[in-house]
Amino acid sequence: MAVDKRGRKLPKGIRQRSDGFEGRFMYKGETYIVHGKNITETQRKMTETRYQVEHGQYIAPEESDFR
């Protein structure tokens, strides 16, 4: 299980980054990633995204090309 910078355990699928938290989950072999400023926001975004994916409402953001 991952721990944050203070040594507290993080929920499953969430890790701490320098700019906040990142949540990851898989659905039918496809990986989905969400970012949030705190654990609660990240969990909420993961739940919303998972619901959208499972019900066919999810539209993936277009990848940026910074050339």
N, C-alpha and C positions, 0 to 999 in steps of 0.2 A: 504494500500500500504506500502511496506517495505521501510525503509530508511537506508542509509549507515552510517558509523561512523561519517561523517561530517554533517549528517542531510538531505542530498539530497535524493529525491525520486528515487527509483530504478524501472526499467521497470518490467512489469508483468512477474512473473515466475522466477525472479532473486533475490537472497539474498546474503548478504555478509557473508563470513566466515573469520576466522583468517588468512587463507593462500590464500585468493583471493575471487572469486565469484563462486556461484553455480547456474546453471539454470536447471529448471525442467519443463517438459511438459508431457501431457498424450496423447496417441493415441490409440483408441479402448480399453480403460480400462487398458492399460499398461503404467507404469511410466518410463520416460527416464530422466537421470540426466547427465549433462555435467559440467565440471569445467574449469575455466579460471582465468588468472591473473588480468584481468580488465573487465569492463562491455562490451566493444566492442568485445573483444575476446570471451566472454561467449555468447553474442548474435549471433555472427557468427557461433560458434559451434552448438548452438541450431538450427539455421536455416539449417545448413548442415545436422545435424542428423535427423531433422524432414523431410527433403526432402528424405533422404535415407530410412527412415522408411516408408513413404507414397508410395515410388516407389519400395519397396521390395529389396533394395540394402544394408540395414543395417545388419551388423553382430555384434552381441553383444560380447564384450570382455569377456573372460573367467574369472570367479571369482577365486581369489587367495586363496590358503589354506595355512596359515602360521603355520602349526602345527609342 
